[in-house]
Amino acid sequence: MLIAVGRQFVDWTAAYQIFWGSRMNTDKLFEVATKVCLEQLSPSQLIVAHMDDTVLRKVGKTIHGTGWRRDPLGPAFHTNFIWAQRFIQISLSLHDPTDLNSQSRAIPIDFHHSPSVKKIAKNASAEDRSAFIESKKQQNLSTQGLDRIKLLRARLDDQGASARQLLLSVDGSYTNATIVTGLPHRVTLIGRVRKDATFNYLPVSEKTNGRHRKYGQPAPTPEQIRQSDDFSWQEVTGWAAGKKHLFNVKVIKSLKWRTAGQVHTFQLVVIRPLSYRKKKGGKLLYRKPAYLVCNDNDLDIETLLQAYLWRWEIEVNFRDEKSTNGCGEAQVRNEIAAVKVPQFVVAMHAFIHLADYMINRLTPAVALPRAKWERKNIRLRTSTNNILNNFRGCYLFEKLGKSFSDFVVKQRQIVNAINQITDALNPIFYIRR
């Protein structure tokens, strides 16, 4: 950032002190991102959010909030550990108002530091032990995730969306009793469950002696439902991996889940594995099946499935924030700065994607022609690298007093030329990390 504004040869102390103390309120940055996202969504569009956690690798053992974490990139047959910070992110999807089954773009609107409680000494007093147990409950990952959901719901209410339902998709680590039982009103949860999860049917309406039943007969497990012929498959269209797919699903409504208590009535969705080939004419392979639950028994299956498929965008955000924008690479040890610097980077990531989305929504922006090996489908999501390259080009040509569109036209003219020596600016505009 210092190099971008030409301050690499002056004292950088003042720039580093921006992140100390209360000089920067990163929560306000995410409030702005949330407000702009709501402005881009029409009143008839769904508000779909996604929540997940990620880790930022660190080296220093004294950096605030660091600890041993499971390595998400480790092999499936062995658990590796890394020294890292942990953050919870919530992203909001911007999608086509005319077509539900379309590409979306997830904008980060929250990035919360969620460290674990440090262990106490073996000879600690009874008071310290009880305080440790209580703080461990309060700083549990699910408890902190529930607090962020409540904060998002309150933020939406304050920004004029109090009458609109929030659809929230999560993975299996957040589909638990803590989250489901504590959900605020007007929040629909779509989460993944285990294949051996236990559900019950609704109790019969006939009165029996004693108390009224809250749970009916046990229902088959999700895996048993997938293998059974008693439940029929139905086809549902959904957008995933750059195009529309036809999914085969089984939907079982009106189920009770003892894990979530008696308040919610769930519908269970079983998704048949998609087939694919690694190459043309290759062996037919299959992905793993998926099992989803939703606490809205009346939500239509197409909306439910598409809202969950859009959740992959938050994984793309994690990769771009860390690999392209350098989130977590700053060498800061101050307790406040160690939290605010990653939050600031994620907020800037949200702003550049919002700017690109708003520009392309109004008019197709002047952009560099795609490389020969890249797909030419204009409906594909614009990558973070492409956005940054376009910004570099516009910024450079603005300083030179020339039009960026002239360079783009020239590149398109020579894109099919043979033995043509391209402009020396190519390495600048097409740079990749």
C-alpha positions as a Markdown table, in Angstrom:
| # | Residue | x | y | z |
|---|---|---|---|---|
| 1 | Met | 0.0 | 0.0 | 0.0 |
| 2 | Leu | 2.9 | 2.4 | 0.8 |
| 3 | Ile | 4.5 | 1.7 | -2.6 |
| 4 | Ala | 1.1 | 2.3 | -4.4 |
| 5 | Val | 1.0 | 5.8 | -3.0 |
| 6 | Gly | 4.7 | 6.5 | -3.5 |
| 7 | Arg | 5.8 | 6.5 | 0.2 |
| 8 | Gln | 8.4 | 3.8 | 0.1 |
| 9 | Phe | 11.2 | 6.2 | 0.6 |
| 10 | Val | 9.8 | 8.2 | 3.6 |
| 11 | Asp | 9.3 | 7.2 | 7.2 |
| 12 | Trp | 6.5 | 4.6 | 7.5 |
| 13 | Thr | 5.8 | 4.9 | 11.3 |
| 14 | Ala | 2.7 | 7.1 | 10.9 |
| 15 | Ala | 1.2 | 4.6 | 8.5 |
| 16 | Tyr | 1.7 | 1.7 | 10.8 |
| 17 | Gln | 0.2 | 3.6 | 13.7 |
| 18 | Ile | -3.1 | 3.9 | 11.9 |
| 19 | Phe | -4.0 | 0.4 | 13.1 |
| 20 | Trp | -3.1 | 1.0 | 16.7 |
| 21 | Gly | -5.7 | 1.9 | 19.3 |
| 22 | Ser | -9.0 | 3.2 | 18.2 |
| 23 | Arg | -7.9 | 5.4 | 15.3 |
| 24 | Met | -9.5 | 2.9 | 12.8 |
| 25 | Asn | -12.9 | 1.3 | 13.3 |
| 26 | Thr | -13.0 | -1.7 | 11.0 |
| 27 | Asp | -16.6 | -2.5 | 12.0 |
| 28 | Lys | -17.7 | 0.8 | 10.2 |
| 29 | Leu | -16.0 | -0.4 | 7.0 |
| 30 | Phe | -18.1 | -3.6 | 7.0 |
| 31 | Glu | -21.3 | -1.6 | 7.8 |
| 32 | Val | -20.6 | 0.4 | 4.6 |
| 33 | Ala | -20.1 | -2.9 | 2.6 |
| 34 | Thr | -23.4 | -4.2 | 4.0 |
| 35 | Lys | -25.3 | -1.0 | 3.1 |
| 36 | Val | -24.0 | -1.0 | -0.4 |
| 37 | Cys | -24.8 | -4.7 | -0.9 |
| 38 | Leu | -28.4 | -4.0 | 0.2 |
| 39 | Glu | -28.6 | -1.1 | -2.3 |
| 40 | Gln | -27.5 | -3.4 | -5.1 |
| 41 | Leu | -30.2 | -6.0 | -4.2 |
| 42 | Ser | -33.8 | -5.1 | -5.3 |
| 43 | Pro | -36.6 | -5.4 | -2.7 |
| 44 | Ser | -37.8 | -8.6 | -4.4 |
| 45 | Gln | -34.4 | -10.4 | -4.3 |
| 46 | Leu | -33.3 | -12.8 | -1.7 |
| 47 | Ile | -30.8 | -11.8 | 0.9 |
| 48 | Val | -28.4 | -14.8 | 1.0 |
| 49 | Ala | -25.4 | -14.9 | 3.3 |
| 50 | His | -22.7 | -17.5 | 3.9 |
| 51 | Met | -20.7 | -18.1 | 7.1 |
| 52 | Asp | -17.4 | -20.0 | 7.5 |
| 53 | Asp | -14.1 | -19.7 | 9.4 |
| 54 | Thr | -10.6 | -19.6 | 8.1 |
| 55 | Val | -7.1 | -19.6 | 9.5 |
| 56 | Leu | -4.2 | -17.2 | 8.8 |
| 57 | Arg | -0.8 | -18.8 | 9.2 |
| 58 | Lys | 1.7 | -17.1 | 11.6 |
| 59 | Val | 5.2 | -17.8 | 12.8 |
| 60 | Gly | 5.6 | -15.7 | 15.9 |
| 61 | Lys | 4.4 | -17.6 | 19.1 |
| 62 | Thr | 3.6 | -14.3 | 20.9 |
| 63 | Ile | 1.3 | -12.8 | 18.3 |
| 64 | His | -2.2 | -12.1 | 19.8 |
| 65 | Gly | -4.8 | -14.8 | 19.2 |
| 66 | Thr | -2.5 | -17.4 | 17.7 |
| 67 | Gly | -2.6 | -21.1 | 18.5 |
| 68 | Trp | -2.4 | -24.6 | 17.1 |
| 69 | Arg | -5.1 | -25.1 | 14.4 |
| 70 | Arg | -5.9 | -28.0 | 12.2 |
| 71 | Asp | -4.5 | -27.5 | 8.7 |
| 72 | Pro | -7.4 | -27.4 | 6.2 |
| 73 | Leu | -5.0 | -28.3 | 3.4 |
| 74 | Gly | -3.7 | -31.4 | 5.1 |
| 75 | Pro | -4.4 | -34.8 | 3.8 |
| 76 | Ala | -7.6 | -36.6 | 4.6 |
| 77 | Phe | -5.8 | -39.6 | 6.2 |
| 78 | His | -3.8 | -37.5 | 8.7 |
| 79 | Thr | -4.4 | -34.4 | 10.8 |
| 80 | Asn | -1.8 | -31.7 | 10.5 |
| 81 | Phe | -1.5 | -28.7 | 12.8 |
| 82 | Ile | -0.3 | -25.2 | 12.0 |
| 83 | Trp | 0.3 | -22.1 | 14.1 |
| 84 | Ala | -2.3 | -19.6 | 13.1 |
| 85 | Gln | -5.0 | -17.0 | 13.9 |
| 86 | Arg | -8.7 | -17.9 | 13.4 |
| 87 | Phe | -11.4 | -15.6 | 11.9 |
| 88 | Ile | -15.1 | -16.0 | 11.1 |
| 89 | Gln | -16.3 | -14.4 | 7.9 |
| 90 | Ile | -19.8 | -13.7 | 6.6 |
| 91 | Ser | -20.3 | -12.9 | 2.9 |
| 92 | Leu | -23.4 | -11.6 | 1.2 |
| 93 | Ser | -24.3 | -12.8 | -2.3 |
| 94 | Leu | -25.1 | -10.4 | -5.2 |
| 95 | His | -26.9 | -12.2 | -7.9 |
| 96 | Asp | -29.0 | -11.7 | -11.0 |
| 97 | Pro | -32.5 | -10.3 | -10.2 |
| 98 | Thr | -34.0 | -11.9 | -13.3 |
| 99 | Asp | -32.6 | -15.4 | -13.0 |
| 100 | Leu | -32.2 | -17.4 | -9.7 |
| 101 | Asn | -30.0 | -20.0 | -11.3 |
| 102 | Ser | -27.1 | -17.7 | -12.2 |
| 103 | Gln | -23.6 | -16.7 | -11.1 |
| 104 | Ser | -23.4 | -14.8 | -7.9 |
| 105 | Arg | -20.6 | -12.8 | -6.2 |
| 106 | Ala | -20.1 | -13.0 | -2.5 |
| 107 | Ile | -19.0 | -9.7 | -0.8 |
| 108 | Pro | -17.4 | -10.0 | 2.7 |
| 109 | Ile | -19.4 | -8.0 | 5.2 |
| 110 | Asp | -17.9 | -9.3 | 8.4 |
| 111 | Phe | -14.5 | -10.7 | 9.5 |
| 112 | His | -14.3 | -11.4 | 13.2 |
| 113 | His | -11.3 | -12.6 | 15.1 |
| 114 | Ser | -12.2 | -15.7 | 17.1 |
| 115 | Pro | -9.3 | -17.0 | 19.2 |
| 116 | Ser | -9.5 | -19.9 | 21.6 |
| 117 | Val | -9.2 | -19.5 | 25.3 |
| 118 | Lys | -5.7 | -20.1 | 26.6 |
| 119 | Lys | -5.2 | -23.0 | 28.9 |
| 120 | Ile | -4.6 | -22.3 | 32.6 |
| 121 | Ala | -1.9 | -23.8 | 34.8 |
| 122 | Lys | -2.4 | -27.2 | 36.4 |
| 123 | Asn | -2.1 | -25.7 | 39.9 |
| 124 | Ala | -4.7 | -23.0 | 39.2 |
| 125 | Ser | -7.3 | -22.2 | 41.9 |
| 126 | Ala | -10.9 | -23.3 | 41.8 |
| 127 | Glu | -12.0 | -19.8 | 40.9 |
| 128 | Asp | -9.6 | -19.7 | 38.0 |
| 129 | Arg | -10.8 | -23.1 | 36.8 |
| 130 | Ser | -14.5 | -22.1 | 36.9 |
| 131 | Ala | -13.7 | -18.8 | 35.1 |
| 132 | Phe | -11.8 | -20.8 | 32.5 |
| 133 | Ile | -14.7 | -23.2 | 31.9 |
| 134 | Glu | -17.2 | -20.3 | 31.6 |
| 135 | Ser | -14.9 | -18.3 | 29.2 |
| 136 | Lys | -14.4 | -21.4 | 27.1 |
| 137 | Lys | -18.2 | -21.7 | 26.7 |
| 138 | Gln | -18.4 | -18.0 | 25.7 |
| 139 | Gln | -15.5 | -18.2 | 23.2 |
| 140 | Asn | -16.6 | -21.4 | 21.6 |
| 141 | Leu | -16.6 | -21.2 | 17.8 |
| 142 | Ser | -20.3 | -21.9 | 17.5 |
| 143 | Thr | -21.2 | -19.3 | 20.2 |
| 144 | Gln | -19.1 | -16.6 | 18.4 |
| 145 | Gly | -20.7 | -17.6 | 15.1 |
| 146 | Leu | -24.2 | -17.2 | 16.6 |
| 147 | Asp | -23.2 | -13.7 | 17.9 |
| 148 | Arg | -22.1 | -12.7 | 14.4 |
| 149 | Ile | -25.4 | -13.9 | 13.0 |
| 150 | Lys | -27.4 | -11.9 | 15.5 |
| 151 | Leu | -25.2 | -8.8 | 14.7 |
| 152 | Leu | -25.8 | -9.2 | 11.0 |
| 153 | Arg | -29.6 | -9.5 | 11.6 |
| 154 | Ala | -29.6 | -6.4 | 13.7 |
| 155 | Arg | -27.5 | -4.5 | 11.1 |
| 156 | Leu | -29.9 | -5.5 | 8.4 |
| 157 | Asp | -32.8 | -4.2 | 10.5 |
| 158 | Asp | -31.1 | -0.9 | 11.1 |
| 159 | Gln | -30.4 | -0.5 | 7.4 |
| 160 | Gly | -34.1 | -0.9 | 6.3 |
| 161 | Ala | -34.3 | -4.6 | 5.7 |
| 162 | Ser | -36.2 | -5.5 | 8.8 |
| 163 | Ala | -39.1 | -7.1 | 6.8 |
| 164 | Arg | -36.9 | -9.3 | 4.6 |
| 165 | Gln | -35.9 | -12.8 | 5.4 |
| 166 | Leu | -32.2 | -13.7 | 5.7 |
| 167 | Leu | -31.1 | -17.0 | 4.2 |
| 168 | Leu | -27.8 | -18.2 | 5.8 |
| 169 | Ser | -25.9 | -21.2 | 4.4 |
| 170 | Val | -23.2 | -22.9 | 6.6 |
| 171 | Asp | -21.2 | -26.1 | 6.6 |
| 172 | Gly | -21.5 | -29.0 | 9.0 |
| 173 | Ser | -19.4 | -27.4 | 11.7 |
| 174 | Tyr | -22.1 | -24.7 | 12.3 |
| 175 | Thr | -25.2 | -27.0 | 11.9 |
| 176 | Asn | -25.5 | -27.8 | 15.6 |
| 177 | Ala | -27.7 | -27.2 | 18.6 |
| 178 | Thr | -25.9 | -23.9 | 19.6 |
| 179 | Ile | -26.6 | -22.2 | 16.3 |
| 180 | Val | -30.0 | -23.7 | 15.5 |
| 181 | Thr | -31.6 | -23.1 | 18.9 |
| 182 | Gly | -30.3 | -19.6 | 19.2 |
| 183 | Leu | -31.2 | -18.3 | 15.7 |
| 184 | Pro | -32.9 | -14.9 | 15.7 |
| 185 | His | -36.2 | -14.3 | 14.0 |
| 186 | Arg | -36.3 | -13.9 | 10.2 |
| 187 | Val | -33.2 | -16.1 | 9.7 |
| 188 | Thr | -33.4 | -19.3 | 7.7 |
| 189 | Leu | -30.6 | -21.7 | 8.1 |
| 190 | Ile | -29.4 | -24.1 | 5.4 |
| 191 | Gly | -26.7 | -26.4 | 6.7 |
| 192 | Arg | -25.0 | -29.7 | 6.0 |
| 193 | Val | -25.5 | -32.7 | 8.2 |
| 194 | Arg | -24.0 | -36.1 | 8.7 |
| 195 | Lys | -25.2 | -39.0 | 6.7 |
| 196 | Asp | -26.1 | -40.8 | 10.0 |
| 197 | Ala | -28.1 | -37.9 | 11.6 |
| 198 | Thr | -31.2 | -39.0 | 13.5 |
| 199 | Phe | -34.6 | -37.3 | 12.7 |
| 200 | Asn | -38.2 | -38.0 | 13.8 |
| 201 | Tyr | -41.4 | -37.6 | 12.0 |
| 202 | Leu | -44.1 | -35.3 | 13.4 |
| 203 | Pro | -46.2 | -37.0 | 16.1 |
| 204 | Val | -49.7 | -38.2 | 15.2 |
| 205 | Ser | -52.5 | -35.7 | 16.0 |
| 206 | Glu | -54.5 | -38.2 | 18.0 |
| 207 | Lys | -54.5 | -37.7 | 21.8 |
| 208 | Thr | -52.9 | -40.2 | 24.0 |
| 209 | Asn | -52.8 | -40.7 | 27.7 |
| 210 | Gly | -50.3 | -38.4 | 29.5 |
| 211 | Arg | -48.4 | -35.6 | 27.8 |
| 212 | His | -48.7 | -34.8 | 24.1 |
| 213 | Arg | -45.8 | -36.2 | 22.1 |
| 214 | Lys | -43.3 | -33.7 | 20.6 |
| 215 | Tyr | -41.6 | -36.3 | 18.5 |
| 216 | Gly | -43.1 | -39.0 | 16.3 |
| 217 | Gln | -41.6 | -42.2 | 15.0 |
| 218 | Pro | -37.9 | -42.2 | 14.1 |
| 219 | Ala | -37.2 | -41.4 | 10.4 |
| 220 | Pro | -34.6 | -43.1 | 8.3 |
| 221 | Thr | -31.1 | -41.6 | 8.3 |
| 222 | Pro | -30.1 | -39.4 | 5.3 |
| 223 | Glu | -27.9 | -42.2 | 4.0 |
| 224 | Gln | -30.8 | -44.7 | 4.3 |
| 225 | Ile | -33.1 | -42.3 | 2.5 |
| 226 | Arg | -30.6 | -42.0 | -0.4 |
| 227 | Gln | -30.4 | -45.7 | -0.8 |
| 228 | Ser | -34.1 | -46.4 | -0.4 |
| 229 | Asp | -36.6 | -46.8 | -3.2 |
| 230 | Asp | -39.4 | -45.6 | -1.0 |
| 231 | Phe | -38.5 | -42.0 | -1.7 |
| 232 | Ser | -38.5 | -40.7 | -5.2 |
| 233 | Trp | -35.9 | -38.5 | -6.9 |
| 234 | Gln | -36.8 | -35.2 | -8.5 |
| 235 | Glu | -34.8 | -33.0 | -10.8 |
| 236 | Val | -33.8 | -29.4 | -9.8 |
| 237 | Thr | -31.8 | -26.9 | -11.7 |
| 238 | Gly | -28.9 | -25.1 | -10.0 |
| 239 | Trp | -25.9 | -22.9 | -11.0 |
| 240 | Ala | -22.5 | -24.3 | -10.0 |
| 241 | Ala | -19.0 | -24.4 | -11.4 |
| 242 | Gly | -19.7 | -21.9 | -14.2 |
| 243 | Lys | -22.8 | -23.4 | -15.7 |
| 244 | Lys | -26.3 | -24.8 | -14.9 |
| 245 | His | -26.5 | -28.3 | -13.7 |
| 246 | Leu | -29.4 | -30.7 | -13.3 |
| 247 | Phe | -29.4 | -32.1 | -9.7 |
| 248 | Asn | -31.3 | -35.2 | -8.5 |
| 249 | Val | -32.6 | -34.7 | -5.0 |
| 250 | Lys | -34.9 | -36.3 | -2.5 |
| 251 | Val | -36.9 | -33.9 | -0.2 |
| 252 | Ile | -38.5 | -35.1 | 3.0 |
| 253 | Lys | -40.5 | -32.4 | 4.8 |
| 254 | Ser | -42.0 | -32.1 | 8.3 |
| 255 | Leu | -39.2 | -33.6 | 10.4 |
| 256 | Lys | -38.1 | -33.0 | 14.0 |
| 257 | Trp | -34.5 | -32.9 | 15.0 |
| 258 | Arg | -33.8 | -33.6 | 18.7 |
| 259 | Thr | -30.5 | -31.8 | 18.4 |
| 260 | Ala | -32.4 | -28.5 | 17.6 |
| 261 | Gly | -35.2 | -29.0 | 20.1 |
| 262 | Gln | -38.9 | -28.6 | 19.6 |
| 263 | Val | -39.1 | -25.2 | 18.1 |
| 264 | His | -38.2 | -25.9 | 14.5 |
| 265 | Thr | -39.7 | -28.2 | 11.9 |
| 266 | Phe | -37.1 | -29.2 | 9.3 |
| 267 | Gln | -37.0 | -30.4 | 5.7 |
| 268 | Leu | -34.2 | -32.7 | 4.7 |
| 269 | Val | -32.6 | -32.6 | 1.2 |
| 270 | Val | -30.6 | -35.5 | -0.1 |
| 271 | Ile | -28.5 | -34.7 | -3.2 |
| 272 | Arg | -27.4 | -37.5 | -5.5 |
| 273 | Pro | -23.6 | -37.4 | -6.4 |
| 274 | Leu | -22.9 | -35.6 | -9.7 |
| 275 | Ser | -21.0 | -37.6 | -12.3 |
| 276 | Tyr | -18.0 | -36.2 | -14.2 |
| 277 | Arg | -15.0 | -37.2 | -16.3 |
| 278 | Lys | -11.5 | -36.0 | -15.9 |
| 279 | Lys | -11.1 | -36.0 | -19.7 |
| 280 | Lys | -13.2 | -36.6 | -22.8 |
| 281 | Gly | -13.9 | -40.3 | -23.0 |
| 282 | Gly | -12.4 | -41.0 | -19.6 |
| 283 | Lys | -13.8 | -43.1 | -16.8 |
| 284 | Leu | -17.1 | -41.9 | -15.3 |
| 285 | Leu | -16.4 | -40.7 | -11.7 |
| 286 | Tyr | -18.8 | -39.5 | -9.0 |
| 287 | Arg | -18.6 | -36.8 | -6.3 |
| 288 | Lys | -19.8 | -37.4 | -2.8 |
| 289 | Pro | -23.5 | -37.1 | -1.9 |
| 290 | Ala | -24.7 | -34.1 | 0.2 |
| 291 | Tyr | -27.3 | -33.9 | 3.0 |
| 292 | Leu | -28.9 | -30.6 | 3.8 |
| 293 | Val | -31.3 | -29.4 | 6.4 |
| 294 | Cys | -33.4 | -26.3 | 6.5 |
| 295 | Asn | -35.4 | -24.9 | 9.4 |
| 296 | Asp | -38.0 | -23.4 | 7.0 |
| 297 | Asn | -40.3 | -26.3 | 6.1 |
| 298 | Asp | -42.0 | -24.3 | 3.3 |
| 299 | Leu | -38.9 | -23.0 | 1.4 |
| 300 | Asp | -39.0 | -24.3 | -2.2 |
| 301 | Ile | -36.3 | -26.7 | -3.1 |
| 302 | Glu | -34.9 | -24.7 | -6.0 |
| 303 | Thr | -34.2 | -21.6 | -3.8 |
| 304 | Leu | -32.8 | -23.8 | -1.0 |
| 305 | Leu | -30.4 | -25.6 | -3.3 |
| 306 | Gln | -29.2 | -22.5 | -5.1 |
| 307 | Ala | -28.6 | -20.6 | -1.9 |
| 308 | Tyr | -26.4 | -23.4 | -0.7 |
| 309 | Leu | -24.5 | -23.8 | -4.0 |
| 310 | Trp | -23.6 | -20.1 | -3.8 |
| 311 | Arg | -21.7 | -20.8 | -0.6 |
| 312 | Trp | -18.7 | -21.8 | -2.6 |
| 313 | Glu | -18.0 | -18.1 | -3.2 |
| 314 | Ile | -16.9 | -17.7 | 0.4 |
| 315 | Glu | -14.2 | -20.3 | -0.3 |
| 316 | Val | -13.1 | -18.2 | -3.3 |
| 317 | Asn | -13.0 | -15.1 | -1.1 |
| 318 | Phe | -10.7 | -16.9 | 1.4 |
| 319 | Arg | -8.3 | -17.9 | -1.4 |
| 320 | Asp | -8.2 | -14.4 | -3.0 |
| 321 | Glu | -7.8 | -12.6 | 0.3 |
| 322 | Lys | -4.8 | -14.6 | 1.4 |
| 323 | Ser | -3.2 | -15.4 | -2.0 |
| 324 | Thr | -3.8 | -12.3 | -4.0 |
| 325 | Asn | -4.4 | -9.5 | -1.4 |
| 326 | Gly | -1.9 | -10.8 | 1.2 |
| 327 | Cys | -4.3 | -11.1 | 4.2 |
| 328 | Gly | -2.3 | -12.3 | 7.2 |
| 329 | Glu | 1.1 | -11.5 | 5.7 |
| 330 | Ala | 1.6 | -8.2 | 7.5 |
| 331 | Gln | 4.3 | -8.4 | 10.2 |
| 332 | Val | 2.5 | -6.8 | 13.1 |
| 333 | Arg | 2.7 | -7.9 | 16.7 |
| 334 | Asn | 0.6 | -5.2 | 18.4 |
| 335 | Glu | -2.5 | -6.8 | 19.9 |
| 336 | Ile | -4.9 | -4.5 | 18.2 |
| 337 | Ala | -3.1 | -4.2 | 14.9 |
| 338 | Ala | -2.8 | -8.0 | 14.6 |
| 339 | Val | -6.6 | -8.1 | 14.4 |
| 340 | Lys | -7.3 | -4.9 | 12.5 |
| 341 | Val | -4.9 | -5.3 | 9.7 |
| 342 | Pro | -6.4 | -8.5 | 8.4 |
| 343 | Gln | -9.9 | -7.0 | 8.8 |
| 344 | Phe | -8.8 | -3.9 | 6.8 |
| 345 | Val | -7.5 | -6.1 | 4.0 |
| 346 | Val | -10.7 | -8.0 | 3.8 |
| 347 | Ala | -12.7 | -4.8 | 3.8 |
| 348 | Met | -10.7 | -3.5 | 0.9 |
| 349 | His | -11.3 | -6.8 | -0.9 |
| 350 | Ala | -15.0 | -6.2 | -0.5 |
| 351 | Phe | -14.8 | -2.6 | -1.8 |
| 352 | Ile | -12.9 | -3.5 | -5.0 |
| 353 | His | -15.4 | -6.2 | -5.8 |
| 354 | Leu | -18.3 | -3.9 | -5.0 |
| 355 | Ala | -16.8 | -1.2 | -7.3 |
| 356 | Asp | -16.4 | -3.7 | -10.1 |
| 357 | Tyr | -19.9 | -5.1 | -9.7 |
| 358 | Met | -21.5 | -1.6 | -9.7 |
| 359 | Ile | -19.5 | -0.5 | -12.7 |
| 360 | Asn | -20.4 | -3.6 | -14.8 |
| 361 | Arg | -24.0 | -3.3 | -13.7 |
| 362 | Leu | -24.3 | 0.2 | -15.2 |
| 363 | Thr | -22.3 | -0.3 | -18.3 |
| 364 | Pro | -19.8 | -3.0 | -19.5 |
| 365 | Ala | -16.4 | -1.7 | -18.3 |
| 366 | Val | -13.4 | -1.4 | -20.5 |
| 367 | Ala | -11.4 | -4.5 | -19.7 |
| 368 | Leu | -8.3 | -6.3 | -21.0 |
| 369 | Pro | -9.1 | -9.0 | -23.5 |
| 370 | Arg | -8.9 | -12.5 | -22.0 |
| 371 | Ala | -5.8 | -14.5 | -22.7 |
| 372 | Lys | -6.0 | -17.3 | -25.3 |
| 373 | Trp | -6.1 | -20.1 | -22.7 |
| 374 | Glu | -8.9 | -18.4 | -20.7 |
| 375 | Arg | -12.6 | -19.1 | -21.2 |
| 376 | Lys | -14.3 | -16.5 | -23.2 |
| 377 | Asn | -17.7 | -16.7 | -21.5 |
| 378 | Ile | -18.6 | -13.2 | -20.6 |
| 379 | Arg | -21.0 | -14.4 | -17.8 |
| 380 | Leu | -18.1 | -15.9 | -15.8 |
| 381 | Arg | -17.3 | -14.2 | -12.6 |
| 382 | Thr | -14.5 | -11.5 | -12.9 |
| 383 | Ser | -11.5 | -12.7 | -10.9 |
| 384 | Thr | -9.7 | -10.5 | -8.3 |
| 385 | Asn | -6.6 | -10.6 | -10.4 |
| 386 | Asn | -8.4 | -9.2 | -13.5 |
| 387 | Ile | -10.0 | -6.5 | -11.4 |
| 388 | Leu | -6.6 | -5.4 | -10.0 |
| 389 | Asn | -5.0 | -5.6 | -13.5 |
| 390 | Asn | -7.7 | -3.3 | -14.9 |
| 391 | Phe | -7.2 | -0.9 | -12.1 |
| 392 | Arg | -3.4 | -0.8 | -12.7 |
| 393 | Gly | -4.0 | -0.1 | -16.3 |
| 394 | Cys | -6.5 | 2.7 | -15.7 |
| 395 | Tyr | -4.3 | 4.2 | -13.0 |
| 396 | Leu | -1.2 | 4.2 | -15.2 |
| 397 | Phe | -2.8 | 5.6 | -18.2 |
| 398 | Glu | -4.5 | 8.3 | -16.1 |
| 399 | Lys | -1.1 | 9.4 | -14.9 |
| 400 | Leu | 0.3 | 9.3 | -18.5 |
| 401 | Gly | -2.7 | 11.3 | -19.8 |
| 402 | Lys | -3.8 | 8.6 | -22.2 |
| 403 | Ser | -6.9 | 6.5 | -22.6 |
| 404 | Phe | -6.9 | 3.0 | -21.3 |
| 405 | Ser | -9.4 | 2.0 | -23.9 |
| 406 | Asp | -6.9 | 2.7 | -26.7 |
| 407 | Phe | -4.6 | 0.1 | -25.4 |
| 408 | Val | -7.4 | -2.4 | -25.1 |
| 409 | Val | -8.5 | -1.8 | -28.7 |
| 410 | Lys | -4.9 | -2.2 | -29.9 |
| 411 | Gln | -4.5 | -5.5 | -28.0 |
| 412 | Arg | -7.7 | -6.8 | -29.6 |
| 413 | Gln | -6.5 | -5.9 | -33.0 |
| 414 | Ile | -3.3 | -7.9 | -32.6 |
| 415 | Val | -4.8 | -10.8 | -30.6 |
| 416 | Asn | -4.9 | -13.0 | -33.8 |
| 417 | Ala | -1.7 | -11.6 | -35.4 |
| 418 | Ile | 1.1 | -14.0 | -36.1 |
| 419 | Asn | 4.7 | -13.2 | -35.0 |
| 420 | Gln | 3.5 | -9.8 | -33.8 |
| 421 | Ile | 5.7 | -8.1 | -31.1 |
| 422 | Thr | 3.2 | -7.0 | -28.4 |
| 423 | Asp | 3.5 | -3.9 | -26.5 |
| 424 | Ala | 6.0 | -3.7 | -23.6 |
| 425 | Leu | 3.1 | -2.9 | -21.2 |
| 426 | Asn | 1.8 | -6.4 | -21.4 |
| 427 | Pro | 3.8 | -7.7 | -18.5 |
| 428 | Ile | 2.4 | -4.9 | -16.3 |
| 429 | Phe | -1.2 | -5.4 | -17.1 |
| 430 | Tyr | -1.2 | -9.2 | -17.2 |
| 431 | Ile | 0.7 | -9.7 | -14.0 |
| 432 | Arg | -0.3 | -12.6 | -11.7 |
| 433 | Arg | 0.8 | -13.4 | -8.1 |
